[in-house]
């Protein structure tokens, strides 16, 4: 037995490239994080530009979320006790929204190797089938990195509208609905996508990418936040968490590391 996953659940993750759902907090606690986000949006507007990336460096409540003990327990069951948070991004679909995420593999453009990388997708609102939750192709994590086409479609939530340049019509897919306070886990090479939100409520998720310290970025100038255990390899500049939301030092730290992060993503 792991800390939160059974041996069978860990086996299923390695076999299929994903596992869901994992309950990590109550719906009430998930709603606390949703309220914090919407309080910010109410005063400042939606997160935009580089503020959409590495948001854990701007807000103490997101820093606490990426360090959530139950989330880290589930991640540890997969990749071990030494864990770095490499990135965090909100994926928000408004009510009756036409935004979507095309079929893609994260590994193609993140530049990370080896594949000791796992995404925890944290549902801060219910992500029912009608909201356009994540959809995956089981066992696609054993594929090689596939070619992608960059569409720059404005309705695509991905940075370049990148989508797999292959026929997926005959592939089996699995939809991963979640309740608020649940997470899904998926491998860096797993092909995944999501459809538009057809409901009257927002679909709010935070995608947090966790890595083992042995993972290198081929673009060597990179950063990460140590959230559990130790990093004895020092491949990354270690980020400093915010002391207060959006204080001067937090903004400076975020600007420095988010610019590096975006530059690396666009280079790849």
C-alpha positions in Angstrom: 0.0 0.0 0.0 1.1 3.5 -0.8 0.2 6.6 1.3 -3.1 7.1 -0.5 -3.2 4.8 -3.5 -3.4 1.0 -3.4 -0.8 -1.2 -5.1 -3.5 -2.0 -7.7 -4.2 1.7 -8.4 -0.5 2.4 -8.8 -0.3 -0.6 -11.2 -3.2 0.8 -13.2 -1.5 4.2 -13.4 1.7 2.7 -14.8 -0.3 0.4 -17.2 -2.7 3.0 -18.6 -0.9 6.3 -18.0 -3.5 7.8 -15.8 -5.7 7.3 -12.7 -8.8 8.9 -11.4 -10.6 9.9 -9.3 -8.7 10.5 -6.1 -10.5 12.4 -3.3 -8.0 14.8 -1.7 -10.3 17.3 0.0 -13.9 18.0 0.7 -16.1 20.0 -1.7 -16.2 22.7 1.0 -12.5 23.0 1.1 -12.3 23.0 -2.8 -14.8 25.8 -2.8 -12.5 27.8 -0.5 -9.9 27.9 -3.3 -12.6 28.7 -5.9 -13.7 31.7 -3.8 -10.1 32.9 -3.4 -9.7 32.8 -7.2 -13.0 34.5 -7.8 -12.3 37.2 -5.3 -9.2 38.1 -7.2 -11.0 38.0 -10.5 -13.7 40.2 -9.1 -11.2 42.9 -8.3 -8.5 42.4 -10.9 -10.1 40.5 -13.8 -9.1 37.1 -15.1 -5.5 35.9 -14.9 -3.8 36.8 -18.1 -0.4 36.7 -19.9 2.4 35.3 -17.8 0.3 35.4 -14.7 -1.5 32.3 -15.9 1.8 30.3 -15.4 3.5 29.4 -12.2 0.6 31.0 -10.2 1.9 29.3 -7.1 4.6 32.0 -6.9 2.0 34.8 -6.8 -0.6 33.6 -4.2 -0.1 31.9 -0.8 -3.3 30.0 -1.2 -2.1 28.4 -4.5 1.2 27.7 -2.9 -0.7 25.8 -0.1 -2.7 23.9 -2.8 0.4 22.7 -4.7 1.7 21.5 -1.3 -1.5 19.9 -0.2 -0.6 16.8 1.8 -3.1 14.4 0.2 -2.1 15.5 -3.3 1.6 15.0 -2.5 0.8 11.6 -1.0 -0.8 10.5 -4.2 2.1 11.9 -6.3 4.6 10.3 -4.0 2.9 6.9 -4.5 3.8 7.3 -8.2 7.2 9.0 -8.4 8.6 8.7 -4.9 9.3 11.0 -1.9 11.4 13.8 -3.5 9.1 16.1 -5.4 9.4 19.4 -7.2 6.5 21.5 -8.5 7.6 22.5 -12.0 4.5 24.4 -13.0 0.9 25.3 -12.1 -1.8 26.6 -14.5 -5.5 27.2 -14.2 -7.7 25.7 -16.9 -11.0 27.5 -16.7 -14.0 27.1 -19.0 -16.8 29.6 -18.5 -20.4 28.6 -18.6 -21.7 27.8 -22.1 -18.1 28.4 -23.4 -16.7 27.2 -26.7 -13.1 26.8 -25.5 -11.5 23.4 -25.7 -8.2 21.6 -25.4 -7.0 19.7 -28.5 -5.5 16.3 -28.5 -1.8 16.6 -27.5 1.1 15.1 -25.6 2.8 17.4 -23.1 6.1 15.6 -23.5 6.5 16.9 -27.1 7.1 20.5 -26.1 8.0 20.6 -22.4 11.7 19.5 -22.9 11.8 17.3 -19.8 13.6 14.0 -19.6 13.3 11.3 -18.2 9.6 10.9 -17.9 9.3 11.1 -14.1 6.7 13.8 -14.5 3.1 13.6 -13.4 0.2 16.1 -13.7 -2.3 16.4 -10.9 -5.5 18.0 -12.3 -7.3 19.5 -9.3 -11.1 20.1 -9.6 -12.1 23.2 -7.8 -15.6 22.9 -9.3 -17.5 19.9 -10.5 -16.1 18.7 -13.8 -19.0 16.5 -15.0 -19.1 15.1 -18.6 -21.1 18.1 -19.7 -18.4 20.6 -18.6 -15.8 19.1 -20.9 -13.5 17.3 -18.5 -10.2 15.7 -19.5 -10.4 12.9 -22.0 -7.5 10.5 -22.5 -6.2 7.7 -24.7 -5.2 4.8 -22.4 -1.7 3.5 -22.9 -0.7 6.4 -25.2 2.0 7.2 -22.7 4.0 4.3 -24.3 3.9 6.1 -27.6 6.9 8.0 -28.9 6.6 11.8 -28.9 4.3 12.5 -31.9 4.4 15.4 -34.3 2.0 18.3 -33.5 0.5 21.0 -35.7 0.4 24.5 -34.2 -3.0 26.1 -35.0 -3.0 29.1 -32.7 -6.8 28.7 -32.5 -8.1 31.4 -30.1 -10.7 28.9 -28.6 -7.9 26.4 -27.8 -6.7 26.8 -24.2 -3.2 25.6 -25.1 -0.6 28.2 -25.7 -0.1 27.5 -29.4 -3.2 25.5 -30.2 -1.0 22.5 -30.7 -2.7 19.3 -31.7 -1.5 15.8 -32.6 -0.9 15.4 -36.4 -2.3 11.9 -36.6 -5.7 10.1 -37.1 -7.1 9.3 -33.7 -10.6 8.3 -34.9 -10.0 4.6 -34.1 -8.4 5.1 -30.7 -10.3 4.2 -27.5 -10.8 7.2 -25.2 -11.8 7.6 -21.6 -13.5 10.6 -20.2 -12.4 11.6 -16.6 -15.2 13.5 -14.8 -14.4 14.8 -11.3 -16.2 16.2 -8.4 -14.9 19.3 -6.7 -12.1 18.2 -4.3 -11.0 15.3 -6.5 -8.0 15.0 -8.7 -6.8 13.0 -11.7 -3.2 11.9 -12.3 -1.7 11.5 -15.7 1.7 10.8 -17.3 3.6 13.4 -19.3 3.3 11.4 -22.5 -0.4 10.6 -22.2 -2.5 12.0 -25.1 -5.3 14.0 -23.7 -7.9 16.7 -24.6 -11.2 18.2 -23.5 -14.4 19.5 -25.1 -16.3 22.7 -24.5 -18.3 23.4 -21.3 -22.1 23.1 -22.1 -23.3 23.8 -18.5 -24.5 26.9 -16.7 -21.5 26.9 -14.3 -17.8 27.4 -14.7 -15.4 24.5 -14.9 -12.4 25.3 -12.9 -9.3 23.2 -12.6 -5.7 23.7 -11.6 -3.1 21.6 -13.4 0.0 21.1 -11.3 3.1 19.4 -12.8 5.3 17.5 -10.4 8.7 16.1 -11.2 11.4 14.0 -9.6 14.7 15.8 -9.0 16.4 13.5 -11.6 14.3 15.1 -14.4 16.3 17.5 -16.6 15.1 20.2 -18.9 17.1 20.3 -22.2 16.9 24.1 -21.7 19.1 24.1 -18.7 18.0 27.5 -17.3 14.9 26.3 -15.5 13.3 26.6 -12.1 11.0 24.6 -9.7 9.6 24.7 -6.2 10.7 22.0 -3.7 7.5 20.7 -2.1 8.5 17.5 -0.5 11.7 15.7 0.4 15.1 16.7 -0.9 16.8 17.8 -4.1 20.4 16.7 -4.1 20.9 17.0 -7.9 20.4 20.8 -8.2 19.3 20.8 -11.8 16.8 23.6 -11.1 16.9 27.0 -9.6 14.8 26.6 -6.4 11.9 29.0 -6.3 10.9 31.0 -3.3 7.2 30.7 -2.2 5.2 33.9 -1.6 5.0 35.3 1.9 1.9 37.4 1.1 -0.4 37.4 -1.9 1.0 39.6 -4.7 3.6 41.3 -2.5 6.5 43.1 -4.1 9.0 40.2 -3.7 6.4 37.6 -4.9 5.8 39.6 -8.1 9.5 40.0 -8.7 10.1 36.2 -8.2 7.2 35.3 -10.4 8.3 37.6 -13.2 11.8 36.1 -13.2 10.8 32.5 -13.2 7.6 32.8 -15.4 9.6 34.5 -18.1 12.1 31.7 -18.1 9.3 29.1 -18.1 7.4 30.7 -21.1 10.6 31.1 -23.1 11.5 27.5 -22.6 7.9 26.3 -23.6 7.9 28.4 -26.7 11.4 27.3 -27.7 10.3 23.7 -27.5 
